[in-house]
């Protein structure tokens, strides 16, 4: 009977340790989630405050960029931020060029549709996270050109404000979220074994 009682006591102690370990993991996971949420909130509010301080009429684009760029790993935040910024600059550059070089709204619309189709096709052919660059390049051209078709007074200002708001959002996300997130498992693997990692 003593062996049975000892066995029960050992089993109860193991169950208690397992419960404590699971509780610790749950608490740690929730703390990581709260830290990420706090960093995202801080970055979004900071971007909005900076965009408003710069007098941007579409200041909401800045925190939108923060939310879109937010990723669980630091290197992914940097990569996505770079893709968003480069795609926005290319798309806005095309949009501004269309507004300046093409006074006919119909031709401007057709050329913009062609631009979007080319970058949409590129997105489907591209593999990996780089597809986001193609998406932003096509989409930003539409954001710049289409409002100008409805109201010619919006023309170039919209494109320049979009680039500036995206820049504010991306830089804020990189500074706040990029600092508070860990490196990805791929980066950690390369650091641990730089010779054998592809």
Secondary structure, DSSP 4 states (H G I P E B T S, - for coil): -HHHHHHHHHHHHHHHHHHHHHHHHHHHHHHHHHHHHHHHHHHHHHHHHHHHHTT-TTTHHHHHHHHHH--SBHHHHHHHHHHHHHHHHHHHHHHHHHHHH---HHHHHHHHHHHHHHHHHHHHH--STTHHHHHHHHHHHHHHHHHHHH-TTSHHHHHHHHHHHHHHHHHHHHHHHHHHSBPPHHHHHHHH-TTT--
